[in-house]
């Protein structure tokens, strides 16, 4: 489902990430004034919402660090396990929708936009995240799939 005009007006495009096949790495672009605190976000490709989520500032994390960490895992899916290192726990389980669907989109050359909005508190952030995931049912979220792997489309799709 395409990002709505309502979200385009209340969120800001805070940055992008794209796969660099020559360096087998990610290229990041961050816009000024990336939101902090309690933040809800949408990952968008060509106007299509792929995932909604939340990020809360902690002593060791921010929205920006959360995105970099999440895409670090996507890079590991693309590049494969690190030689000589033990496998991370996530590699021992079936891939979640993000790990399954984001890497192929990156390898195909798509740019992922991060649309973010600060929330006044943790409760408002959690309510907004649930609302966004139920509205968009992004391909990269659990809300976009049934337990048996069938795609759930948003209303009107």
N, C-alpha and C positions, 0 to 999 in steps of 0.2 A: 504494500500500500504506500502511496506517495505521501511524503510529509505534508501535513495540512498547512494552510495559510495561518491558522491559529498558532501552530507550533513555530512556524517561520517568524512570526511576530514576537512570540514570548521567549524563544530560545535565541542564542547567538551561535553562529558557526565559529567554534573555538580553535579548530585545527583540522589537519588532514594527515593521512598516512598512505603511502604507496610502496609497493614492493620494488626493490632495485635488483633485477635479476643478475646484473654483472657483479655486484658485490655480495649477493645473497643476503641482503639486509633490508631494513626498512628506512624510508626517508620520511622524516617528520617535518611538518610546518605548523607552527603554533602562532595564532593571532594574538595581538595585545589583549590584556585584561581577561585571561582565562578565568572562569568562575572558580571560586574556592568555597570552603565550608561544606554545607549539605548541597549536593548537586545531583540533578537528574540529567541524563544524556540520551541522545539518539545517535546511532551509527547509521549513516545514510550513504547509499551509492546511487548516483544518477537520480536523486530525488526519492528513491525507494528506501523506506525505513527497514533496516535489517535487524536492529536490536535496540531495546531500551534498557537502561540500567540506572544505577545510583552509585555515587561515590561520596564518601564522607572524609573530610580532613581528619587525620589522626597525627600523632607525633611522627609517624613514619610514612604517611601516605597523603596524597592529594588526588584530585580528579586527573590531573596530567600524569602523575606516576601510575595511577590505576590503568589508564589507557596504554601506557608504555609497557607495563607488566603484562596486560592481557595480550597485546600484540607480540610481545616477546615469545609467548607460548605459540602463537600462530606461526611465527618465524621458525620455531623449533619443529612444528608439524611439517612445514615446507622443507626445511633443510635436513631433517632427520635427527636421530639421537647424536649426542656429542660423543665422539670416540673416547674410550677410556673412562667415561663417567657412568655412574649407576643411572638406570632409567628412573625418571621422576614418576611419582605415584599415578599421575594422570595418564601416563602411557600404558598402564596396566589395566585400565578400564575402557569400556566403549567411549568413543569421543562424544562430548556434549555437542549440541547444535553449533555453537560458535567454532569450536575446534574442527568440526566436520565441514562447515560451509564457508567460513571466512578465508582460510588459506587458498582454496581454488579461485575465489574472487580476486584475491591479491595477485596471484600468479597470472591471472587473465589480464592484469594491467589496470584494474579498477582502482580509483581513488576513493578512500573512505573518508567521509566528512564526519566530524564530531560536533553535533549541535548540543549545547549545554545551557542549563538554566539553574541559577541558585534558588534554593528553597529556604524559607525562614527558620526551619528546624527539622530535626530527624523525622518526626511524625509526618509532617507535610511532604518530605522527600519520599518516604515509603508509600504514602497514599498516591502520590503523583507517579511513581514508578509502576505501581500496580495498574493504574489507569492507562498509562501509555502502553504497557505490554498487552493488556486486554484489548485496547483499541487497534494496535498495529499488528499484533501476533507475528512479530518479525521472524524471518527464516532462521536467524541465529539465536533465538531464545527458546526456552522450554515451552513457553506459551504458544509457540508456533507449530507444535507437533503433538500428536496423540502418543500415548505410551507405546503403541505398536508401530510407530514410525510414519503415520499418515500426516500429511501437511494440513494444518488448520488455517484456513484463509480468513482474513478480517471480514466483518460484515461489509457487504457491497462489493466484494471482489469476485 
